[in-house]
């Protein structure tokens, strides 16, 4: 089995790396906060001292990082040591421009794939993520299938582009549900009655996500993702959504919590 390096062990990365370890891959892991690697090391992974150490002997490299700045910093360290024939699967949500920038930096003989994922921590743990793969994913696909279902999206950058579209829809839906509940509050409608009516309508999926309790997508990351969209096109509705999530993320008690925690924040600030 190919040697795999996994860099970024946050809420999504850790369960994804654990899936690969359970599948029997020789796994090296790295995270900026080293303590997050300890549970995986206890299960058989090797902890790397840094990004370059993690990828030095790897045949497949997966990165799952917080955003463009974190990715660029890691790339600075690992690009010089990537070996010929390596498949680098970039799975963070960073937008197509950052992926194309990365593509210009990788050395000849290295295959870069952008493969962000659909689904939260529950899907990551179960190996049921939707993987949006841009570029030539053939060499890495046997590894990726342990994480979920791979959908080929087109050339390099197309997976990252589609992920921005998907996250925009999800975050817009959650904010819309929050505003609908704020309207119900203002009109004196019982919360359970309003929520039940919305859940039986076309926004059922957004309602479920707005009140989810067993998943994690941080409000600070939501700000980053919506900004990727509004920086690309004129999206007046999403500008309002961005303002909602920025306000929620400005609250230290909510910033790193799941986007469901933004719903009561939006409802409480309706006036």
TIMAR-830875 format. One line per field, with one value per atom (N, C-alpha, C): x, y, z; residue in one letter; atom name. Coordinates in pm, whole numbers. Atoms other than C-alpha are relative to their C-alpha. Example, Ala and Ser with C-alpha at 12.3 -4.5 7.8 and 13.67 -1.06 7.14 Angstrom:
2
x 89 | 1230 | 90 | -82 | 1367 | -77
y -119 | -450 | 120 | -119 | -106 | 109
z 0 | 780 | 0 | -6 | 714 | 73
r A | A | A | S | S | S
a N | CA | C | N | CA | C
END
This chain:
271
x 84 | 0 | 88 | -83 | 131 | 13 | -22 | 280 | -76 | 88 | 40 | 43 | -21 | 104 | -128 | 122 | -190 | 38 | -36 | -137 | -126 | 118 | -406 | -97 | 79 | -581 | -105 | 108 | -868 | -124 | 126 | -1233 | -26 | 20 | -1240 | 122 | -120 | -880 | 24 | -28 | -851 | -83 | 74 | -1141 | 33 | -40 | -1032 | 130 | -127 | -678 | -22 | 28 | -818 | -58 | 53 | -1009 | 113 | -110 | -688 | 88 | -77 | -506 | -70 | 78 | -785 | 2 | -5 | -763 | 135 | -128 | -402 | 111 | -105 | -211 | 110 | -109 | 134 | -19 | 46 | 41 | 94 | -72 | 247 | -91 | 91 | 58 | 76 | -57 | 136 | -114 | 93 | -57 | 78 | -70 | 50 | 0 | 6 | -71 | 30 | -49 | 128 | -85 | 78 | -97 | -116 | 112 | -373 | 40 | -45 | -159 | 10 | -27 | -120 | -98 | 90 | -440 | 28 | -29 | -347 | 133 | -127 | 10 | -23 | 32 | -133 | -65 | 65 | -324 | 91 | -95 | -15 | 59 | -56 | 56 | 136 | -126 | 395 | -21 | 10 | 409 | 122 | -109 | 619 | 34 | -44 | 821 | -42 | 43 | 701 | -52 | 54 | 543 | 103 | -102 | 870 | 29 | -23 | 932 | -116 | 119 | 575 | -3 | 19 | 593 | 126 | -129 | 958 | -3 | 4 | 887 | -138 | 139 | 517 | -19 | 41 | 362 | -132 | 124 | 24 | -1 | 4 | -2 | -140 | 130 | -333 | 13 | 0 | -371 | -144 | 133 | -679 | 21 | -44 | -604 | -109 | 106 | -798 | -35 | 29 | -765 | 122 | -110 | -544 | 133 | -126 | -288 | 70 | -58 | -238 | 56 | -47 | -205 | 130 | -123 | 54 | 120 | -109 | 262 | 49 | -38 | 256 | 68 | -60 | 332 | 144 | -138 | 643 | 96 | -86 | 777 | 6 | 1 | 672 | 33 | -24 | 699 | 145 | -139 | 1083 | 39 | -42 | 1090 | -93 | 90 | 805 | 77 | -73 | 936 | -75 | 59 | 876 | -100 | 102 | 556 | -99 | 92 | 384 | -134 | 134 | 10 | -37 | 36 | -82 | -147 | 143 | -451 | -29 | 27 | -544 | -150 | 138 | -872 | -61 | 50 | -907 | -99 | 88 | -1168 | 73 | -86 | -949 | -35 | 37 | -1112 | 93 | -78 | -988 | 125 | -118 | -745 | 121 | -109 | -537 | 49 | -40 | -540 | 85 | -78 | -419 | 138 | -128 | -149 | 90 | -75 | -42 | 49 | -38 | -40 | 122 | -117 | 219 | 128 | -116 | 446 | 50 | -43 | 451 | 101 | -102 | 753 | -54 | 36 | 731 | 8 | 3 | 642 | -90 | 95 | 407 | -139 | 139 | 33 | -80 | 83 | -180 | -147 | 145 | -550 | -66 | 79 | -797 | -125 | 109 | -1051 | -65 | 73 | -1251 | -119 | 101 | -1527 | -134 | 134 | -1901 | -34 | 33 | -2018 | 77 | -63 | -1926 | 68 | -79 | -1756 | -62 | 64 | -2014 | 30 | -30 | -1962 | 148 | -144 | -1585 | 31 | -25 | -1589 | -53 | 63 | -1814 | 56 | -51 | -1620 | -105 | 112 | -1924 | 3 | -12 | -1792 | -25 | 1 | -1864 | 128 | -132 | -1525 | -5 | 9 | -1515 | 141 | -138 | -1201 | 23 | -41 | -1052 | 141 | -130 | -756 | 3 | -16 | -618 | 7 | 9 | -733 | 25 | -9 | -666 | 95 | -100 | -351 | -35 | 35 | -499 | -136 | 138 | -851 | -12 | 14 | -789 | 9 | -8 | -693 | -126 | 115 | -979 | -128 | 123 | -1243 | -24 | 19 | -1181 | -63 | 55 | -1302 | -141 | 133 | -1615 | -9 | 26 | -1746 | 65 | -73 | -1528 | -84 | 65 | -1695 | 102 | -94 | -1474 | -71 | 65 | -1549 | 58 | -61 | -1315 | 147 | -142 | -973 | 37 | -50 | -757 | -66 | 69 | -941 | -151 | 145 | -1290 | -63 | 52 | -1334 | -10 | 0 | -1239 | -109 | 105 | -1477 | -137 | 131 | -1771 | -23 | 16 | -1704 | -45 | 45 | -1743 | -149 | 143 | -2078 | -84 | 75 | -2195 | -8 | 0 | -2089 | -81 | 82 | -2249 | -147 | 140 | -2581 | -34 | 26 | -2552 | -7 | -5 | -2454 | -111 | 114 | -2712 | -129 | 120 | -2977 | -12 | 3 | -2881 | -36 | 31 | -2889 | -145 | 140 | -3227 | -94 | 80 | -3369 | 5 | -13 | -3233 | -86 | 82 | -3403 | -149 | 140 | -3728 | -43 | 32 | -3714 | -5 | 7 | -3640 | -134 | 131 | -3955 | -110 | 98 | -4152 | 1 | -11 | -4020 | -73 | 60 | -4129 | -152 | 145 | -4477 | -65 | 54 | -4514 | -40 | 32 | -4528 | 84 | -70 | -4435 | 119 | -123 | -4080 | -14 | 12 | -4161 | -96 | 97 | -4459 | 67 | -69 | -4250 | 106 | -106 | -3959 | -58 | 63 | -4186 | -54 | 55 | -4357 | 112 | -113 | -4022 | 62 | -60 | -3895 | -82 | 85 | -4188 | -6 | 0 | -4119 | 127 | -116 | -3855 | 134 | -125 | -3598 | 32 | -16 | -3606 | 146 | -142 | -3236 | 70 | -61 | -3137 | -46 | 51 | -3360 | 76 | -72 | -3194 | 142 | -138 | -2850 | 4 | 2 | -2948 | -17 | 23 | -3046 | 79 | -81 | -2785 | 80 | -74 | -2607 | 120 | -104 | -2367 | 105 | -96 | -2154 | 76 | -77 | -1902 | 49 | -49 | -1838 | 9 | -18 | -1691 | -50 | 48 | -1843 | 113 | -114 | -1496 | 32 | -23 | -1456 | -113 | 112 | -1802 | 27 | -36 | -1684 | 98 | -100 | -1384 | -63 | 59 | -1597 | -96 | 91 | -1866 | 79 | -84 | -1595 | 63 | -51 | -1446 | -103 | 106 | -1783 | -24 | 33 | -1851 | 117 | -115 | -1498 | 6 | -4 | -1567 | -109 | 113 | -1907 | -84 | 90 | -2165 | -118 | 100 | -2392 | -62 | 54 | -2605 | -57 | 57 | -2790 | 112 | -109 | -2463 | 82 | -63 | -2319 | -69 | 75 | -2596 | 31 | -36 | -2518 | 138 | -135 | -2153 | -3 | 12 | -2251 | -51 | 51 | -2450 | 111 | -102 | -2162 | 119 | -106 | -1908 | -40 | 47 | -2121 | 5 | -6 | -2148 | 144 | -140 | -1774 | 71 | -59 | -1698 | -22 | 27 | -1840 | 94 | -98 | -1553 | -63 | 64 | -1799 | -65 | 69 | -1943 | 95 | -87 | -1652 | 42 | -52 | -1516 | -103 | 107 | -1848 | -67 | 68 | -2066 | -94 | 86 | -2271 | -141 | 131 | -2586 | -5 | -3 | -2472 | -22 | 28 | -2506 | -148 | 145 | -2881 | -60 | 54 | -2974 | 64 | -66 | -2719 | -73 | 73 | -2900 | -139 | 134 | -3239 | 1 | -7 | -3127 | 32 | -40 | -3003 | -86 | 88 | -3306 | -39 | 45 | -3376 | 119
y -118 | 0 | 124 | -121 | 351 | 65 | -76 | 552 | 133 | -117 | 834 | 98 | -108 | 1167 | 81 | -80 | 1356 | 119 | -124 | 1719 | 80 | -74 | 1898 | -91 | 94 | 1714 | 72 | -70 | 1945 | -86 | 73 | 1851 | -98 | 87 | 1702 | -90 | 75 | 1592 | -120 | 111 | 1373 | -125 | 122 | 1138 | -53 | 45 | 1127 | -79 | 71 | 1029 | -134 | 125 | 767 | -105 | 93 | 611 | -66 | 54 | 569 | -93 | 85 | 426 | -134 | 123 | 173 | -86 | 75 | 76 | -65 | 66 | -26 | 77 | -77 | 254 | 39 | -56 | 337 | 152 | -139 | 683 | 85 | -103 | 984 | 120 | -111 | 1273 | 120 | -125 | 1634 | 98 | -108 | 1915 | 110 | -113 | 2262 | -11 | 31 | 2180 | -148 | 138 | 1862 | -94 | 88 | 1729 | -67 | 59 | 1666 | -127 | 122 | 1396 | -118 | 106 | 1198 | -116 | 115 | 989 | -89 | 78 | 880 | -75 | 67 | 800 | -122 | 112 | 580 | -116 | 102 | 394 | -53 | 57 | 337 | 94 | -96 | 652 | 51 | -65 | 823 | 149 | -145 | 1184 | 63 | -71 | 1412 | 125 | -120 | 1700 | 127 | -116 | 1931 | -46 | 39 | 1937 | -70 | 62 | 1854 | -143 | 134 | 1557 | -92 | 82 | 1437 | -56 | 39 | 1421 | -57 | 35 | 1327 | -137 | 136 | 957 | -41 | 33 | 978 | -16 | 16 | 862 | 70 | -77 | 1023 | 97 | -105 | 1351 | 61 | -64 | 1485 | 117 | -116 | 1834 | 43 | -43 | 1945 | 112 | -114 | 2294 | 105 | -95 | 2593 | 96 | -99 | 2823 | 28 | -30 | 2978 | 32 | -39 | 3129 | -121 | 120 | 2801 | -90 | 84 | 2616 | 54 | -59 | 2858 | -23 | 20 | 2828 | -145 | 141 | 2447 | -29 | 21 | 2456 | 48 | -50 | 2664 | -105 | 100 | 2379 | -130 | 134 | 2075 | -4 | 2 | 2176 | -35 | 31 | 2166 | -147 | 139 | 1803 | -103 | 96 | 1646 | -80 | 89 | 1346 | -16 | 30 | 1266 | -115 | 104 | 1063 | 14 | -21 | 1196 | 54 | -54 | 1258 | 84 | -92 | 1563 | 35 | -24 | 1584 | 112 | -116 | 1929 | 2 | 22 | 1889 | 114 | -116 | 2226 | 78 | -91 | 2485 | 132 | -116 | 2752 | 78 | -68 | 2846 | -34 | 43 | 2784 | 82 | -82 | 3076 | -51 | 52 | 2937 | -134 | 129 | 2591 | 21 | -25 | 2726 | 60 | -55 | 2925 | -113 | 115 | 2602 | -84 | 78 | 2425 | 54 | -61 | 2670 | -22 | 17 | 2587 | -144 | 138 | 2208 | -38 | 38 | 2054 | -97 | 97 | 1853 | -140 | 136 | 1492 | -17 | 6 | 1579 | 29 | -17 | 1540 | 66 | -72 | 1796 | -20 | 17 | 1724 | 90 | -72 | 1960 | -82 | 92 | 1751 | 37 | -35 | 1941 | -93 | 99 | 1750 | 64 | -35 | 1774 | -93 | 79 | 1661 | 51 | -49 | 1731 | -115 | 94 | 1541 | -139 | 131 | 1262 | -79 | 66 | 1183 | -35 | 28 | 1205 | -127 | 117 | 947 | -128 | 117 | 714 | -33 | 22 | 743 | 24 | -26 | 890 | 143 | -134 | 1225 | 0 | -22 | 1360 | 71 | -54 | 1428 | 57 | -72 | 1687 | 13 | 12 | 1602 | 70 | -68 | 1843 | -42 | 46 | 1740 | -151 | 143 | 1392 | -74 | 66 | 1200 | -151 | 145 | 852 | -65 | 62 | 780 | 4 | -13 | 897 | -59 | 42 | 763 | -123 | 114 | 425 | 41 | -50 | 618 | 77 | -86 | 866 | -79 | 77 | 593 | -47 | 36 | 510 | 116 | -118 | 861 | 34 | -30 | 874 | -27 | 19 | 892 | 112 | -97 | 1064 | 39 | -53 | 1286 | 82 | -76 | 1407 | 127 | -129 | 1776 | 70 | -66 | 1866 | 30 | -31 | 2033 | 48 | -49 | 2143 | 132 | -119 | 2403 | -12 | 11 | 2286 | -57 | 51 | 2089 | 110 | -113 | 2394 | 99 | -94 | 2609 | -51 | 57 | 2373 | -1 | 0 | 2351 | 137 | -134 | 2729 | 16 | -6 | 2700 | -75 | 84 | 2419 | 65 | -61 | 2592 | 129 | -121 | 2916 | -33 | 41 | 2736 | -45 | 50 | 2563 | 115 | -110 | 2875 | 101 | -87 | 3086 | -59 | 66 | 2829 | 9 | -8 | 2826 | 141 | -139 | 3206 | 33 | -25 | 3212 | -62 | 63 | 2965 | 83 | -83 | 3181 | 125 | -119 | 3489 | -35 | 43 | 3297 | -22 | 21 | 3196 | 133 | -134 | 3558 | 65 | -53 | 3657 | -67 | 72 | 3386 | 53 | -57 | 3523 | 134 | -133 | 3874 | -6 | 15 | 3748 | -81 | 72 | 3550 | -143 | 139 | 3207 | -92 | 98 | 2912 | -58 | 44 | 2799 | -137 | 135 | 2431 | -5 | -5 | 2511 | 56 | -62 | 2740 | -93 | 89 | 2500 | -121 | 115 | 2208 | 33 | -40 | 2397 | 18 | -18 | 2496 | -134 | 131 | 2139 | -83 | 73 | 2015 | 66 | -73 | 2261 | -20 | 16 | 2307 | 29 | -29 | 2426 | -107 | 105 | 2095 | -29 | 29 | 2026 | 111 | -114 | 2374 | 7 | 2 | 2345 | -104 | 105 | 2018 | 46 | -45 | 2175 | 114 | -115 | 2491 | -41 | 46 | 2287 | -126 | 120 | 2009 | 13 | 0 | 1909 | -93 | 103 | 1632 | 17 | -27 | 1798 | 129 | -121 | 2079 | 67 | -88 | 2362 | 137 | -120 | 2661 | 126 | -128 | 3006 | 82 | -72 | 3149 | -52 | 58 | 2907 | 37 | -43 | 3002 | 139 | -135 | 3364 | -10 | 19 | 3253 | -51 | 61 | 3044 | 95 | -94 | 3306 | 114 | -105 | 3566 | -46 | 53 | 3340 | 20 | -16 | 3357 | 146 | -141 | 3729 | 76 | -61 | 3812 | -38 | 51 | 3623 | 61 | -50 | 3754 | 92 | -89 | 4015 | -84 | 86 | 3829 | 75 | -84 | 4076 | -80 | 80 | 3808 | -60 | 60 | 3641 | 105 | -107 | 3978 | 13 | -6 | 3986 | -122 | 122 | 3625 | 15 | -22 | 3718 | 90 | -88 | 4000 | -77 | 82 | 3751 | -84 | 90 | 3507 | 77 | -82 | 3782 | 46 | -43 | 3908 | -116 | 117 | 3556 | -33 | 35 | 3491 | 104 | -103 | 3819 | -28 | 41 | 3661 | -115 | 105 | 3458 | -133 | 123 | 3208 | -75 | 60 | 3137 | -23 | -4 | 3193 | -137 | 131 | 2838 | -112 | 99 | 2666 | -25 | 36 | 2503 | 110 | -103 | 2720 | -2 | 2 | 2604 | 99 | -97 | 2831 | 143 | -133 | 3128 | 27 | -18 | 3069 | 77 | -82 | 3188 | 139 | -131 | 3469 | 91 | -80 | 3590 | 33 | -25 | 3553 | 105 | -93 | 3751 | 143 | -133 | 4041 | 39 | -26 | 4077 | 147 | -140 | 4439 | 94
z 0 | 0 | 0 | 4 | -73 | 137 | -123 | 209 | -13 | 2 | 297 | 108 | -98 | 468 | 9 | -21 | 618 | 87 | -70 | 719 | 29 | -44 | 919 | 71 | -80 | 1202 | 83 | -68 | 1287 | 11 | -18 | 1327 | -115 | 115 | 975 | -24 | 34 | 926 | 88 | -91 | 1234 | -33 | 36 | 1150 | -138 | 133 | 786 | 7 | -17 | 884 | 69 | -71 | 1120 | -93 | 99 | 831 | -79 | 78 | 635 | 84 | -89 | 933 | 20 | -18 | 988 | -125 | 125 | 622 | -24 | 9 | 674 | -69 | 66 | 505 | 98 | -81 | 644 | 3 | -8 | 773 | 86 | -74 | 876 | 14 | -25 | 1033 | 54 | -55 | 1112 | 24 | -30 | 1274 | 70 | -61 | 1377 | 152 | -142 | 1729 | 16 | 4 | 1783 | 83 | -87 | 2060 | -74 | 74 | 1807 | -75 | 66 | 1648 | 96 | -97 | 1970 | -5 | 8 | 1946 | -121 | 119 | 1593 | 14 | -27 | 1699 | 89 | -89 | 1974 | -76 | 81 | 1702 | -111 | 94 | 1487 | -103 | 95 | 1287 | 50 | -37 | 1281 | 3 | -9 | 1396 | -63 | 65 | 1178 | 79 | -72 | 1316 | -73 | 79 | 1037 | -134 | 131 | 691 | -89 | 86 | 512 | 45 | -54 | 741 | -32 | 25 | 686 | -141 | 140 | 308 | -64 | 62 | 252 | -67 | 56 | 191 | -48 | 34 | 105 | -150 | 139 | -219 | -27 | 7 | -149 | 117 | -103 | 41 | 0 | -14 | 172 | 96 | -88 | 315 | 26 | -42 | 510 | 102 | -82 | 642 | 10 | -35 | 772 | -112 | 103 | 470 | -85 | 92 | 202 | 68 | -66 | 441 | 61 | -59 | 626 | -108 | 110 | 296 | -59 | 56 | 161 | 92 | -95 | 478 | -4 | 8 | 460 | -134 | 132 | 86 | -4 | -4 | 153 | 52 | -62 | 362 | -79 | 59 | 164 | -149 | 145 | -205 | -34 | 37 | -206 | 17 | -27 | -83 | -62 | 64 | -284 | -104 | 91 | -474 | -132 | 129 | -838 | 15 | -6 | -877 | 113 | -112 | -565 | -49 | 23 | -573 | 121 | -108 | -365 | -15 | 1 | -280 | 99 | -83 | -150 | 29 | -37 | 43 | 80 | -74 | 218 | -86 | 74 | 122 | -15 | 21 | -32 | -126 | 124 | -365 | -114 | 117 | -719 | -26 | 25 | -736 | 79 | -83 | -450 | -53 | 56 | -607 | -125 | 121 | -940 | 34 | -47 | -758 | 48 | -48 | -591 | -118 | 117 | -927 | -70 | 63 | -1054 | 81 | -87 | -760 | 6 | -17 | -764 | -108 | 98 | -935 | -104 | 104 | -1256 | 59 | -51 | -1183 | 120 | -112 | -894 | -54 | 43 | -958 | 111 | -97 | -777 | -34 | 13 | -723 | 104 | -100 | -559 | 27 | -34 | -372 | 132 | -122 | -109 | 18 | -33 | 61 | 37 | -47 | 120 | 116 | -118 | 462 | 119 | -123 | 821 | 73 | -78 | 1100 | 6 | -4 | 1109 | -126 | 126 | 741 | -11 | 3 | 782 | 79 | -83 | 1061 | -64 | 60 | 861 | -138 | 135 | 535 | -106 | 91 | 363 | -55 | 55 | 244 | -151 | 143 | -101 | -37 | 32 | -257 | -141 | 127 | -538 | -57 | 45 | -734 | -133 | 121 | -986 | -39 | 45 | -1199 | -15 | 21 | -1252 | 133 | -131 | -946 | -7 | 18 | -1089 | 99 | -86 | -890 | 148 | -142 | -559 | 34 | -26 | -600 | 89 | -92 | -431 | 147 | -137 | -117 | 35 | -28 | -145 | 21 | -14 | -173 | 144 | -141 | 194 | 78 | -65 | 276 | -47 | 52 | 61 | -148 | 143 | -293 | -79 | 81 | -551 | -122 | 119 | -811 | -76 | 84 | -1096 | -47 | 31 | -1150 | -121 | 114 | -1435 | 25 | -13 | -1457 | 139 | -128 | -1166 | 37 | -48 | -960 | -2 | 11 | -1052 | 126 | -127 | -730 | 103 | -94 | -525 | -34 | 42 | -731 | 39 | -33 | -685 | 151 | -147 | -311 | 49 | -39 | -283 | -31 | 36 | -463 | 102 | -94 | -234 | 138 | -133 | 87 | 4 | 8 | -28 | 17 | -11 | -66 | 142 | -136 | 272 | 99 | -97 | 464 | -22 | 29 | 286 | 53 | -50 | 374 | 151 | -147 | 742 | 45 | -36 | 758 | -29 | 34 | 584 | 102 | -105 | 836 | 127 | -120 | 1118 | -10 | 17 | 971 | 4 | -6 | 924 | 145 | -141 | 1290 | 74 | -61 | 1385 | -31 | 36 | 1196 | 82 | -82 | 1377 | 143 | -135 | 1707 | 7 | 1 | 1612 | -10 | 18 | 1518 | 112 | -114 | 1839 | -29 | 34 | 1673 | 86 | -81 | 1891 | -78 | 68 | 1813 | -64 | 54 | 1768 | -118 | 111 | 1546 | -125 | 114 | 1324 | -58 | 46 | 1307 | -72 | 63 | 1224 | -138 | 129 | 944 | -103 | 90 | 792 | -39 | 26 | 821 | -97 | 94 | 614 | -137 | 125 | 335 | -80 | 88 | 64 | 68 | -72 | 322 | 103 | -102 | 511 | 31 | -24 | 462 | 75 | -69 | 571 | 145 | -137 | 878 | 83 | -72 | 975 | 34 | -25 | 940 | 100 | -89 | 1125 | 146 | -137 | 1432 | 33 | -23 | 1407 | 129 | -126 | 1727 | 0 | -3 | 1625 | -110 | 107 | 1355 | 33 | -29 | 1334 | -127 | 106 | 1089 | 65 | -81 | 1270 | -67 | 54 | 1227 | -60 | 58 | 1165 | -139 | 132 | 874 | -96 | 84 | 747 | -56 | 47 | 726 | -115 | 105 | 522 | -129 | 119 | 285 | -72 | 66 | 222 | -65 | 58 | 162 | -132 | 125 | -106 | -112 | 100 | -283 | -35 | 27 | -243 | -62 | 66 | -357 | -148 | 137 | -680 | -88 | 79 | -789 | 86 | -73 | -695 | 50 | -62 | -453 | 118 | -108 | -254 | 117 | -110 | -55 | 85 | -75 | 40 | 75 | -78 | 147 | 135 | -126 | 406 | 87 | -73 | 503 | 62 | -52 | 542 | 123 | -116 | 778 | 122 | -110 | 988 | 63 | -55 | 1022 | 58 | -60 | 1083 | 139 | -132 | 1370 | 99 | -88 | 1512 | 36 | -24 | 1471 | 86 | -85 | 1652 | 148 | -137 | 1967 | 33 | -28 | 2120 | 41 | -44 | 2265 | -115 | 115 | 1919 | -117 | 119 | 1677 | -48 | 40 | 1678 | 17 | -15 | 1744 | -134 | 124 | 1481 | -47 | 58 | 1245 | 57 | -65 | 1424 | 116 | -109 | 1709 | -50 | 56 | 1473 | -8 | 16 | 1446 | 116 | -109 | 1797 | 5 | 4 | 1752 | -96 | 99 | 1439 | 51 | -53 | 1605 | 110 | -113 | 1907 | -45 | 50 | 1691 | -119 | 114 | 1466 | -11 | 5 | 1557 | -21
r X | X | X | X | X | X | X | X | X | X | X | X | X | X | X | X | X | X | X | X | X | X | X | X | X | X | X | X | X | X | X | X | X | X | X | X | X | X | X | X | X | X | X | X | X | X | X | X | X | X | X | X | X | X | X | X | X | X | X | X | X | X | X | X | X | X | X | X | X | X | X | X | X | X | X | X | X | X | X | X | X | X | X | X | X | X | X | X | X | X | X | X | X | X | X | X | X | X | X | X | X | X | X | X | X | X | X | X | X | X | X | X | X | X | X | X | X | X | X | X | X | X | X | X | X | X | X | X | X | X | X | X | X | X | X | X | X | X | X | X | X | X | X | X | X | X | X | X | X | X | X | X | X | X | X | X | X | X | X | X | X | X | X | X | X | X | X | X | X | X | X | X | X | X | X | X | X | X | X | X | X | X | X | X | X | X | X | X | X | X | X | X | X | X | X | X | X | X | X | X | X | X | X | X | X | X | X | X | X | X | X | X | X | X | X | X | X | X | X | X | X | X | X | X | X | X | X | X | X | X | X | X | X | X | X | X | X | X | X | X | X | X | X | X | X | X | X | X | X | X | X | X | X | X | X | X | X | X | X | X | X | X | X | X | X | X | X | X | X | X | X | X | X | X | X | X | X | X | X | X | X | X | X | X | X | X | X | X | X | X | X | X | X | X | X | X | X | X | X | X | X | X | X | X | X | X | X | X | X | X | X | X | X | X | X | X | X | X | X | X | X | X | X | X | X | X | X | X | X | X | X | X | X | X | X | X | X | X | X | X | X | X | X | X | X | X | X | X | X | X | X | X | X | X | X | X | X | X | X | X | X | X | X | X | X | X | X | X | X | X | X | X | X | X | X | X | X | X | X | X | X | X | X | X | X | X | X | X | X | X | X | X | X | X | X | X | X | X | X | X | X | X | X | X | X | X | X | X | X | X | X | X | X | X | X | X | X | X | X | X | X | X | X | X | X | X | X | X | X | X | X | X | X | X | X | X | X | X | X | X | X | X | X | X | X | X | X | X | X | X | X | X | X | X | X | X | X | X | X | X | X | X | X | X | X | X | X | X | X | X | X | X | X | X | X | X | X | X | X | X | X | X | X | X | X | X | X | X | X | X | X | X | X | X | X | X | X | X | X | X | X | X | X | X | X | X | X | X | X | X | X | X | X | X | X | X | X | X | X | X | X | X | X | X | X | X | X | X | X | X | X | X | X | X | X | X | X | X | X | X | X | X | X | X | X | X | X | X | X | X | X | X | X | X | X | X | X | X | X | X | X | X | X | X | X | X | X | X | X | X | X | X | X | X | X | X | X | X | X | X | X | X | X | X | X | X | X | X | X | X | X | X | X | X | X | X | X | X | X | X | X | X | X | X | X | X | X | X | X | X | X | X | X | X | X | X | X | X | X | X | X | X | X | X | X | X | X | X | X | X | X | X | X | X | X | X | X | X | X | X | X | X | X | X | X | X | X | X | X | X | X | X | X | X | X | X | X | X | X | X | X | X | X | X | X | X | X | X | X | X | X | X | X | X | X | X | X | X | X | X | X | X | X | X | X | X | X | X | X | X | X | X | X | X | X | X | X | X | X | X | X | X | X | X | X | X | X | X | X | X | X | X | X | X | X | X | X | X | X | X | X | X | X | X | X | X | X | X | X | X | X | X | X | X | X | X | X | X | X | X | X | X | X | X | X | X | X | X | X | X | X | X | X | X | X | X | X | X | X | X | X | X | X | X | X | X | X | X | X | X | X | X | X | X | X | X | X | X | X | X | X | X | X | X | X | X | X | X | X | X | X | X | X | X | X | X | X | X | X | X | X | X | X | X | X | X | X | X | X | X | X | X | X
a N | CA | C | N | CA | C | N | CA | C | N | CA | C | N | CA | C | N | CA | C | N | CA | C | N | CA | C | N | CA | C | N | CA | C | N | CA | C | N | CA | C | N | CA | C | N | CA | C | N | CA | C | N | CA | C | N | CA | C | N | CA | C | N | CA | C | N | CA | C | N | CA | C | N | CA | C | N | CA | C | N | CA | C | N | CA | C | N | CA | C | N | CA | C | N | CA | C | N | CA | C | N | CA | C | N | CA | C | N | CA | C | N | CA | C | N | CA | C | N | CA | C | N | CA | C | N | CA | C | N | CA | C | N | CA | C | N | CA | C | N | CA | C | N | CA | C | N | CA | C | N | CA | C | N | CA | C | N | CA | C | N | CA | C | N | CA | C | N | CA | C | N | CA | C | N | CA | C | N | CA | C | N | CA | C | N | CA | C | N | CA | C | N | CA | C | N | CA | C | N | CA | C | N | CA | C | N | CA | C | N | CA | C | N | CA | C | N | CA | C | N | CA | C | N | CA | C | N | CA | C | N | CA | C | N | CA | C | N | CA | C | N | CA | C | N | CA | C | N | CA | C | N | CA | C | N | CA | C | N | CA | C | N | CA | C | N | CA | C | N | CA | C | N | CA | C | N | CA | C | N | CA | C | N | CA | C | N | CA | C | N | CA | C | N | CA | C | N | CA | C | N | CA | C | N | CA | C | N | CA | C | N | CA | C | N | CA | C | N | CA | C | N | CA | C | N | CA | C | N | CA | C | N | CA | C | N | CA | C | N | CA | C | N | CA | C | N | CA | C | N | CA | C | N | CA | C | N | CA | C | N | CA | C | N | CA | C | N | CA | C | N | CA | C | N | CA | C | N | CA | C | N | CA | C | N | CA | C | N | CA | C | N | CA | C | N | CA | C | N | CA | C | N | CA | C | N | CA | C | N | CA | C | N | CA | C | N | CA | C | N | CA | C | N | CA | C | N | CA | C | N | CA | C | N | CA | C | N | CA | C | N | CA | C | N | CA | C | N | CA | C | N | CA | C | N | CA | C | N | CA | C | N | CA | C | N | CA | C | N | CA | C | N | CA | C | N | CA | C | N | CA | C | N | CA | C | N | CA | C | N | CA | C | N | CA | C | N | CA | C | N | CA | C | N | CA | C | N | CA | C | N | CA | C | N | CA | C | N | CA | C | N | CA | C | N | CA | C | N | CA | C | N | CA | C | N | CA | C | N | CA | C | N | CA | C | N | CA | C | N | CA | C | N | CA | C | N | CA | C | N | CA | C | N | CA | C | N | CA | C | N | CA | C | N | CA | C | N | CA | C | N | CA | C | N | CA | C | N | CA | C | N | CA | C | N | CA | C | N | CA | C | N | CA | C | N | CA | C | N | CA | C | N | CA | C | N | CA | C | N | CA | C | N | CA | C | N | CA | C | N | CA | C | N | CA | C | N | CA | C | N | CA | C | N | CA | C | N | CA | C | N | CA | C | N | CA | C | N | CA | C | N | CA | C | N | CA | C | N | CA | C | N | CA | C | N | CA | C | N | CA | C | N | CA | C | N | CA | C | N | CA | C | N | CA | C | N | CA | C | N | CA | C | N | CA | C | N | CA | C | N | CA | C | N | CA | C | N | CA | C | N | CA | C | N | CA | C | N | CA | C | N | CA | C | N | CA | C | N | CA | C | N | CA | C | N | CA | C | N | CA | C | N | CA | C | N | CA | C | N | CA | C | N | CA | C | N | CA | C | N | CA | C | N | CA | C | N | CA | C | N | CA | C | N | CA | C | N | CA | C | N | CA | C | N | CA | C | N | CA | C | N | CA | C | N | CA | C | N | CA | C | N | CA | C | N | CA | C | N | CA | C | N | CA | C | N | CA | C | N | CA | C | N | CA | C | N | CA | C | N | CA | C | N | CA | C | N | CA | C | N | CA | C | N | CA | C | N | CA | C | N | CA | C | N | CA | C | N | CA | C | N | CA | C | N | CA | C | N | CA | C | N | CA | C | N | CA | C | N | CA | C | N | CA | C | N | CA | C | N | CA | C | N | CA | C | N | CA | C | N | CA | C | N | CA | C | N | CA | C | N | CA | C | N | CA | C | N | CA | C | N | CA | C | N | CA | C | N | CA | C | N | CA | C | N | CA | C
END
